[in-house]
Every structure is written in C-alpha cells, then in structure tokens.
Amino acid sequence: MLRDPAPKYRPFPPINLPDRQWPSRTITTAPRWLSTDLRDGNQALIDPMDAEKKTRMFDLLCKIGMKEIEVGFPSAGATDYNFIAGLVTEGRIPGDVTVQVLTQSRRDLIETSFESLRGVPRAIVHLYNAVSPAWRKIVFGMTRDEVRNIAVEGAKILRDCAAAQPDTDWHFEYSPETFSTAELDFSVEVCAAVMEVLQPTPDHPVIFNLPATVECATPNVYADQIEWFGRNIPNRDSVVISLHTHNDRGTGVAAAELGLMAGADRVEGCLLGNGERTGNCDLVTVALNMYTQGVDPRLDLSDIDAVVRTVEYCTQIPIHPRTPYAGDLVFTAFSGSHQDAIKKGFAAQDARNDELWEVPYLPIDPADLGRSYEAVIRVNSQSGKGGVAWVIEQDKGLKLPKRLQADFSRHVQTLADSAGRELNAADIWQLFEATYLPSASDRFVLRDYEESGTAGQRVFIGHVAVDGEERSISGRGNGLISGVIAALSESTGPALDVVDYNEHAIGHGADAQAVAYVECRTTDGRTVFGVGLDTDIATASVRAVLSAANRP
C-alpha cells in the first residue's frame, strides 16, 4: 500500500444538501422488493445456473413471498431466453408475481426481450445505459447529449414493443447505470427525458433504479443522492425510486437502509448478498433488520436453513458461518460471559411469559427463523459455567445448582483444553456421568434400601456393595438423607456434612424422572457433589448421597 494515497485517490465529493431530511426518519413499512438472483446474481457465478437450478431458485423466491423477480437477460443467450419463455408458456409464474427482464438500450436486444415474454400477463422490462463521466469518456467516448439520446431511443423502442403486445400489462424500469458516480443533475435530466417518452402516471408509474453500480462513498452520501434525486425529478408521484446497491465498501445493506430513509420505494438485491465483486445488497439482512424493529418485511424467512440450502445449491457458494441471521454460528455463543447473559435472558423470558423479546446478545428470536435453542450455546475452552449448564439443561433437562455449575465447568475446561476442540453435548454428558453419577465401579453401589421410623427419627437400611462386597448398612437421622450419611460413616465411609440439597422433576407424566443434587463438605474441608437420577425422588436422593461419598 502507498504510504500517501492522496495523489492516487480522491475523496468522493459531498452532496450539497444542507436541509437533508433522511437522518431524522425511520423505516416504518417494507419496500417493494425485487430479487435479482436469477440475473445479477447469476452472471456473477463462476458456473452460471442451469435450467434446473434457475427453476429451483425461482420457486424459492416465490415461496418466501417475493413479488417482483428479475428472471434474466434474455438477449444474453439461449439458456436465459428459454428459461424465461418456459416460465411463461408452462404457466409457472404465480398470479401475484411480476417477472422482470433486463436489456441494454439496443433495438435488437429490446425486441428479443419482449419476444421472450410473449403471452405473459404482466411484466417489467428493465432498460439501462451508463451515464457517469468515466463511462462517457473512457468506455463510450460520448458526450452527455449522446448518452441521453441512447436512453431516449431505448425508451421509444420499449413503448412501441409494448404497444405491439397489448394483452400484457407492461411496466417499465430505467436505470441510469453508474448513478453513484454520475452528476446528479445529469441523472435527473436523462430520467426526465425517458419520462417524456413513456408518459408515466400515478396509476402506472415508471421505475427509476438508481444503482450504486460501484460503491464509491459512505452510505450517507448515497442517501443524499437519493433524496436529491427525489426532490428534483419531475412528477414524483409517477415515479417509483428503486435502489440497487453493491457492496464494494462493505456497506451495501447500510446504503439501502439509508436510501429507504431518503425516500426510495423499492430495493433490489440478492438473497444472502450474492452478486458481482463483493456482492449485491443482501435482501435477507435488510428484511430481517426491519423485522427486529417491529416492521413486517412481507417476506417469509421462517425457515432460514431451507433458504440457505437452496441458495448454496443453486450458486455453489458456501454461506459464511457468520453471515447475519443465516450463518451457522450467528446465534451461537462460546464466551462464558455471553453464555451466562443469554442463559439468564432465557430464564427471565420464561418467568415474564409475554411476547416481548429481550434476551442479551440475541437481537432476534432464533425460533422465528426456524432455528432451535440447542445450538445457541456451545462449549469450548472459552466457555463458562453458564454455557455448560445450558447444554446440560437443553439436552438432558437437568437444572444444575450454581455451585455445581462452577464445579463441573472446571472439569469441562480441563477436557476442552486437552481436546483442543469444541465439545458437543455427548462429550459433556459423558463427562458429567463420569464425574457425578453413580457407576458400577464406585466404592459404594446401591442395590436396594428400606426406610422406617417416625417423623424426626428415621432409620435407613441399605443393601450396598462396598468395595465389591455385598453388605447391609444402617443409620439413624432426622430424615432419609441424614440416615444415609450416618450409615456411611458407620461402615468405613466418609463423614459428610450436607451443605446444600436440590431436587426437581424431569419431564411430565408417567415417564417423568427425578433428579437430586447434594453438596457435601468432608472432614478435611473439601467440597464434594453428588447427583442421583431415578423415577422415585427418594431413591434419587439416596443415589446422590452415595455419589458424593464416592468422590475422591
């Protein structure tokens, strides 16, 4: 990189709009959406979609509620032309969906585009030509008048071709391509000239797509450009302003959002941001950003994993695991402090029992997108007690007491460090069983027990294998647990003091289990924990005490 880039690069000039209004506005309604996955997205692929993949993508777009779909560039070749014509002749276009095709401003290309749509009930034909200084000087070698005339002539051909097929409800879109780097007054001049030809009305408006063909400035500059255009285009009520942002600076989504605040009516882009160079505007992100602000995006993204699978299949591009809303890891916390906050958030959500979503680190309920809570918290060497407890609770239904959480997290940390990888639920449960639950190899193994006596004076008689030898042990106490501890101390077992005891049911009905947790202190000051599981809570308590006695 150059130490001083100033001689090579110039900052984009600000827009003279001192009374700009967009910064004080918010997005309160969804825009018109246009998917360009089958055109802009497709032409950005190393291996463009074949007919089968195009059909699968089209069906997905219809399923999630996309009402305007740019289905291709019919003059580009037989694949696009045949696919588009097939949609029409096979009746595959839903009645509430409008298809759109793109064409350059040349008679033969425009006529081919109309021919591909012959018989369609309703369609948009999208005309474009570049208008910015670099394209005029470097690419075309044309004056402003010559460039404007290209647009005007193309508009006349659109009008005439539409008149020749009167049974179709034709709509028109014009893009002053490279709008983001063009003079604003010239963009308005060209668009106004197109309007004079097409004669739009409020009931039949023209779409002016104002693309950030190359993202060249911060999103606020693009918003200024959109607001300036909206103020200066004649007959604004006969115009739909459409946005088509690219992502060269990594702010395509932000530019689209600010452009909507600046008065735009429509957003073009691709699902999950596919597109040329660094991509197009990610429609999923824009839509779900609205959703998290309480705005209905009018797109159904309730099965985000199905969307991801289809897009990955059709584009052959893997979705990054940190892609907003759609990535595998976007709702996943590994950090201990994050896990603790999320766990507490879910607990508060359950206690509050209302619809308001307020869980730390999760701006959207994963369940709204068809994601389960099991993958929200995952455990590695960075995780803490809250995360470990969450995995155990979600997987097995055990609600570990706080001090048991802390004790177990140390064991998990040791395992994670030695394994050098993420621990899955099976790893964690296997470690939990080995650490706290009774096993056949323990020093004290419960076979059976009896309890008798009166309130405050209970007798425990246990049939227990002690160091592999079958024995009967007994003890008295003011309850079952104290009786078990007394029996152990009288049979060469450890002397234990109970510090804490907890129990709860797992599940409901006849198949429900009970779990008991006991925290004990030994005579040498150590703390040991035991856990017992059984269909009977009393038996679970006995198993928990014996488990604690078996801890080294």
ABEGO torsion letter per residue (X at the ends): XBABAAAABBBBBBBBBAABAAAABBBABBBBBBBAAABAAAAABABBBBAAAAAAAAAAAAAAGBABBBAEBAAAEAAAAAAAAAAAAAGABBAABBBBBBBBBBAAAAAAAAAAABGBABBBBBBBBBABAAAAAAAAGBBAAAAAAAAAAAAAAAAAAAAABAABBBBBBBBBBGAAABBAAAAAAAAAAAAAAAGBBAABBBBBBBBBABBABBAAAAAAAAAAAAAABBGAAABBBBBBBBAAAGAAAAAAAAAAAAGBABBBEBBGGBEBEAEBBBAAAAAAAAAAAGBBAGBBAABAAAAAAAAAAAAGBBBBAABBGABAAAABBABAAAAAAAAAAAAAAAAAGBABBBBBGBABBAAAAGBBAAAABBBBAABBAAAAAAAAAAAAGBBBBAAAAAAAAAAAAAAAAAAGBBBBAAAAAAAAAAAABBBAABABBBABBBBBEBBGBBBBBBBBBBGGBBBBBBBBBABAAAAAAAAAAAAGBBBBBBABBBBBBBEBEAABBBBBBBBBBBAAGBBBBBBBBBABAAAAAAAAAAAAAABX
